[in-house]
Amino acid sequence: MLRLARAFTLIELLVVITIIVVLLALLAPALDIAVYQAQLATCGGAQVRGLGTAATVYASDHKRWYPHRTGHVGEPLLIRNPGATPPYDLRQTLKDYVPLKMYLDPLLGSLDLSDEANREDTLLYANYNFYFAWRITNWSGHRFMNRVGDRLVFQEPFVNETRIFNVLVSDRDAYLTGQWTMTSHPDHEDKLVKDTAQMSPSFTWTLSMSRWIRRGWTGTLRDNRGPIDNHYAHPDGSVKRLDSVMIGDSRVTTLPEQNNNSYPGNSAQLPPN
């Protein structure tokens, strides 16, 4: 005798769909964490390490000199400045050592930089800070990482404290008291928002200027962003990761982020040597 297969009732289908929705809701945070950790590993293990290695290999090919950068270059994440004297272009200097996409942090999304391959008429920022051959020009007592073995030295003028750093490349972690905080990575308290806006009508800025940012300032330093995870590439090829870094964290210390401005002003955070 032929039997007909029993069909699901509408109520049964709704129950199954509800169970699937609940399971997805439970799994979503774990998936978000997994995606974040994968992107963070790519940032530190590939991007930051690769950029630091590129500078080191360049130095080995050029009598221990790191890629040249001029004096008043602004922030250490500025990699091309046609208005500098003389103009410089870190992108072209390192083109045989690292692809252009390595300047972009995976936690800020992908970006088509094909139009930037040969342009020389725009300012170009990376998502990382480059401290080799970057000069703090507005204060005495500073030294630069021009050659292998050098250290970046900043003489803090207000407390007469010498700060020494041994970092070639880092994730961005900067702030201006009372105005903003900007980073390469999202914070763990969702106080920062991703920003890819054009920055100035007088220049064509690429979207590689994207960053996590909070404008406006309330309360203490620690109130203005949550903890973030940062990487720091050293000349020996190692990459150090600090998790849950706060503004004013005891594991890091400050230095100017804009090298020809007064201090304190735009401040960056790095672990001291």
HELIX and SHEET records of a PDB file:
HELIX    1   1 LEU A   10  THR A   42  1                                  33    
HELIX    2   2 CYS A   43  VAL A   48  3                                   6    
HELIX    3   3 ARG A   49  ASP A   61  1                                  13    
HELIX    4   4 LEU A   90  THR A   93  1                                   4    
HELIX    5   5 LEU A  100  TYR A  103  5                                   4    
HELIX    6   6 PRO A  106  LEU A  108  5                                   3    
HELIX    7   7 SER A  114  GLU A  116  5                                   3    
HELIX    8   8 LEU A  207  MET A  209  5                                   3    
HELIX    9   9 LEU A  221  ASP A  223  5                                   3    
SHEET    1   A 3 TYR A  88  ASP A  89  0                                        
SHEET    2   A 3 LEU A  78  ASN A  81 -1                                        
SHEET    3   A 3 LEU A 124  TYR A 125 -1                                        
SHEET    1   B 4 TYR A 128  PHE A 130  0                                        
SHEET    2   B 4 VAL A 169  ASP A 171 -1                                        
SHEET    3   B 4 ILE A 228  ALA A 233 -1                                        
SHEET    4   B 4 VAL A 239  VAL A 245 -1                                        
SHEET    1   C 2 LEU A 152  GLU A 156  0                                        
SHEET    2   C 2 GLU A 161  PHE A 165 -1                                        
SHEET    1   D 6 VAL A 193  ASP A 195  0                                        
SHEET    2   D 6 ARG A 211  ARG A 215 -1                                        
SHEET    3   D 6 TRP A 180  THR A 183 -1                                        
SHEET    4   D 6 ASP A 173  LEU A 176 -1                                        
SHEET    5   D 6 SER A 267  LEU A 270 -1                                        
SHEET    6   D 6 THR A 253  PRO A 256 -1                                        
END                                                                             
